[in-house]
């Protein structure tokens, strides 16, 4: 089996990706960048969750930050205020958020296009306002502190290195689950819905139920990301779960590549690392950031996961043509 065949093998690609991710801390050697890659892992979880809904099923959501916030705050309140076990809290909160998404998904997912976007945006705004106004429960704009770190036996995840392996362990497991899902009959049903709901229905796909189920799964993954965020940062505030972050998540998915699990990682990594690299531009960083995104959208409409190989092929073709002309 040659290298091209290996790279087309889904299992080999995942193993290669997992090995690279787990070896990364030895390259970074701790420090600030390791902490940044903890956020890359959390953002990858969120981007994968949204990509399942937007990239595969074609259902846009501008309220993904709401599920992220519900997971973070619910886990934080249960553990910091009521002293519950963090692991049990994470699972219970994810189940509750999934059930909530399932219940609201039935009426919301009847809508399409910008109407669906507005409905999910409305849900996100309601959650954001609730987090700000329920001062006695959430701490209001000041946030909620005193959230304990996760612990497993005698191992407490209380530093960047431990948090890195914790977050990426969950993220890699989610990526593996998502890859299996999108390559299964369910994944084919989601793609059919994305292309044409009428055609999918004719082919025997239970369109409405499948859309609600993927909406709920996306919410569960986002809730887990929120719980991980709360227990690694040990502090949460409503500012982290507003409309702007929902838009940023959509941008991550589009820049990385719609309908690509690995594209979710690329988009999350770029949009998490780019602001850190642009700090040298000080007041002009937001302008440079915006220009880069515009250029990428213009010249790589398929996202990084498809655009980079296509660009490499074009450059290789030009190089070979140049040598032939010479």
WOUR-V878476 format. One record per residue. RES is the residue in one small letter. PHI is phi in degrees with one decimal (none if undefined). Layout:
{{RES/PHI} {RES/PHI}}
//
This chain:
{{x/none} {x/-81.0} {x/-64.2} {x/-60.5} {x/-66.3} {x/-62.7} {x/-67.3} {x/-82.3} {x/-78.3} {x/-60.0} {x/-63.4} {x/-64.2} {x/-62.6} {x/-66.6} {x/-61.3} {x/-61.6} {x/-62.2} {x/-62.9} {x/-63.3} {x/-63.3} {x/-65.1} {x/-70.9} {x/-87.6} {x/-58.9} {x/-57.3} {x/-68.7} {x/-81.9} {x/-72.9} {x/56.4} {x/73.9} {x/82.0} {x/-63.8} {x/-61.1} {x/-64.2} {x/-64.3} {x/-62.2} {x/-73.9} {x/-64.4} {x/-67.0} {x/-58.8} {x/-62.6} {x/-65.3} {x/-66.9} {x/-64.1} {x/-55.0} {x/-66.8} {x/-67.4} {x/-61.1} {x/-58.8} {x/-71.0} {x/-65.4} {x/-58.8} {x/-82.1} {x/-88.0} {x/-74.0} {x/-97.3} {x/-92.9} {x/73.4} {x/-108.3} {x/-78.2} {x/-135.3} {x/-109.1} {x/-123.3} {x/-63.9} {x/-64.1} {x/-66.1} {x/-67.5} {x/-59.5} {x/-67.5} {x/-62.8} {x/-63.3} {x/-66.3} {x/-70.7} {x/-63.1} {x/-64.2} {x/-63.0} {x/-66.6} {x/-61.7} {x/-89.9} {x/-77.6} {x/-92.3} {x/-109.8} {x/67.2} {x/-80.0} {x/-64.3} {x/-59.9} {x/-66.5} {x/-64.2} {x/-61.9} {x/-58.6} {x/-67.2} {x/-63.9} {x/-66.1} {x/-59.9} {x/-65.3} {x/-66.5} {x/-65.8} {x/-61.2} {x/-64.9} {x/-59.9} {x/-62.7} {x/-62.7} {x/-70.5} {x/-79.6} {x/-66.4} {x/-60.6} {x/-76.0} {x/-67.1} {x/-80.1} {x/-72.5} {x/-81.9} {x/-136.6} {x/59.6} {x/-69.6} {x/-67.2} {x/-65.5} {x/-60.2} {x/-67.4} {x/-65.1} {x/-68.6} {x/-62.3} {x/-60.6} {x/-61.5} {x/-62.1} {x/-67.0} {x/-60.2} {x/-63.9} {x/-61.2} {x/-64.4} {x/-61.6} {x/-64.1} {x/-76.6} {x/-89.4} {x/-81.7} {x/-60.0} {x/-63.6} {x/-96.7} {x/-104.0} {x/87.6} {x/63.3} {x/-60.5} {x/-73.3} {x/91.0} {x/-118.2} {x/-116.9} {x/77.8} {x/-74.5} {x/-74.7} {x/-69.6} {x/-72.3} {x/-141.0} {x/-131.3} {x/64.8} {x/-90.5} {x/-96.6} {x/-107.1} {x/-84.9} {x/-120.7} {x/-143.2} {x/-61.5} {x/-65.0} {x/-65.4} {x/-64.9} {x/-59.4} {x/-68.3} {x/-64.1} {x/-63.2} {x/-74.1} {x/-62.4} {x/-67.5} {x/-65.0} {x/-64.5} {x/-63.1} {x/-68.1} {x/-61.6} {x/-62.1} {x/-60.3} {x/-67.5} {x/-62.5} {x/-63.4} {x/-66.0} {x/-72.7} {x/-95.3} {x/-101.1} {x/-61.8} {x/-62.0} {x/-61.1} {x/-64.7} {x/-65.5} {x/-63.9} {x/-64.6} {x/-63.9} {x/-63.7} {x/-60.5} {x/-74.9} {x/-165.3} {x/-66.5} {x/-64.6} {x/-63.6} {x/-63.0} {x/-65.3} {x/-63.2} {x/-81.3} {x/97.1} {x/-81.4} {x/-80.9} {x/-59.0} {x/-63.2} {x/-65.3} {x/-66.3} {x/-63.4} {x/-67.1} {x/-64.0} {x/-71.9} {x/-64.1} {x/-67.5} {x/-62.7} {x/-60.5} {x/-67.6} {x/-62.1} {x/-63.8} {x/-64.3} {x/-64.1} {x/-61.5} {x/-61.4} {x/-64.8} {x/-63.9} {x/-61.5} {x/-59.8} {x/-62.6} {x/-82.3} {x/-89.0} {x/-86.1} {x/59.6} {x/-156.3} {x/-135.4} {x/-141.6} {x/-60.0} {x/-58.5} {x/-79.6} {x/-127.4} {x/-89.8} {x/-60.4} {x/-58.4} {x/-71.7} {x/-61.7} {x/-65.2} {x/-62.1} {x/-65.5} {x/-61.4} {x/-63.2} {x/-57.5} {x/-66.6} {x/-68.7} {x/-66.2} {x/-70.1} {x/135.7} {x/-64.4} {x/74.2} {x/-141.4} {x/-66.8} {x/-69.1} {x/-62.4} {x/-60.9} {x/-65.1} {x/-61.7} {x/-64.6} {x/-64.6} {x/-63.9} {x/-63.0} {x/-76.5} {x/-89.2} {x/-81.6} {x/-58.7} {x/-59.4} {x/-68.6} {x/-74.5} {x/-93.4} {x/-59.3} {x/-64.4} {x/-83.3} {x/51.0} {x/-69.1} {x/-99.8} {x/-61.4} {x/-67.6} {x/-69.1} {x/-61.9} {x/-58.3} {x/-64.4} {x/-62.8} {x/-61.3} {x/-66.2} {x/-63.9} {x/-61.7} {x/-64.4} {x/-66.4} {x/-71.5} {x/-99.9} {x/-133.6} {x/-62.0} {x/-86.4} {x/87.4} {x/-61.1} {x/-65.2} {x/-105.8} {x/-69.3} {x/-63.7} {x/-60.6} {x/-64.7} {x/-64.2} {x/-63.1} {x/-65.1} {x/-64.1} {x/-63.7} {x/-65.5} {x/-63.3} {x/-63.8} {x/-63.4} {x/-65.9} {x/-66.9} {x/-63.6} {x/-67.8} {x/-67.8} {x/-67.5} {x/-69.2}}
//
